[in-house]
Amino acid sequence: MSVPTRTAATLSVAASLIGLVALAPQASASATPDRTYCSVVVERVKPGEVSQVKSRTCSDSRTTAAATNSSAATLLMTWYQHADYGGSVTDVYGDYGPCDAAGYVLDTGLSRYMISSFRTYNSCDGQQAVLNDGQSAVYYYGYGTRYVGDRANDDIGWFKVWDAL
């Protein structure tokens, strides 16, 4: 290959690379956020039913999502998309106050295939996670579960939370 031919080939490859760089998306402050924050408010559970959702708001800001829905409600539970409390977040509030013996029954709705860890608050120290098959259940106690376990990971259809003590 002659020098002029090699030079032309090199310039052609360089021009192609410059063109690809120009087509790459630009990084910006308005890039998609790592997390979505949702806030859900539910009513008191009626015997044999699931607590009805009164409102649901999602935002790129946890403060915005919480302020929209939770002004007169009690934080019951926070669901996390990933283990160790990572990823997108859903805060669930009850309009009847903290957990008691009856507790709340929480349909996971849009999060049903995205819960890997959770925290509970306000006397909700007993938790029953029913898997999406509607029959299998996993029980947890305490206020923080860093990982729901392989069986329940990304497969929780609803939670029952109550005051177990």
Residue, then its C-alpha position, 0 to 999 in steps of 0.5 A: m500500500s502506497v503512502p498516499t493510499r495509507t494516508a487516505a485510509t487513515l483520514s477516512v477512519a478518523a473522520s468516521l470516528i469523529g462522526l460517531v463521537a458527534l452523534a453520541p448523546q450529550a451528558s446533561a443535568s436533565a438526564t434520567p434520574d437513578r431513582t423514582y420516588c412514589s408516595v401512596v396513601v391507603e385507607r384503613v383495611k376492612p375485614g377480608e379486603v385490601s386497603q383501598v388506595k386513596s392517592r398515588t404520586c410519583s416524582d424525581s424528588r422524594t420531597t415532592a412525592a411525599a408532600t403531595n400525598s402524605s400531609a395527614a397520613t402516617l408512614l407505614m412502609t417504604w419499598y425499595q427496588h433493590a436490596d440494601y434499600g437501593g433503587s426506586v422508592t415507594d413510601v406507603y402511608g396510612d390514613y388511619g394512623p399507625c399499625d394496630a392489631a388489624g393493621y393494613v393490607l397493602d397491594t403492591g400494585l405497580s411495584r409488584y415485580m420490583i421489591s427487594s428490600f423494605r422498611t416499616y415504621n409506626s408499630c408495623d413490626g409484623q409483615q406478611a408478604v404474599l407472593n404473586d401466586g396469591q398463595s405463598a407467604v413469607y413472614y418478617y418481623g422488625y423494622g428493616t429487611r435488607y433483602v426479602g430473600d430469593r423466594a420473594n425477591d421481585d415477586i411480592g403481590w401484597f403485604k399485610v403489616w400490623d403491630a405484632l407486639 
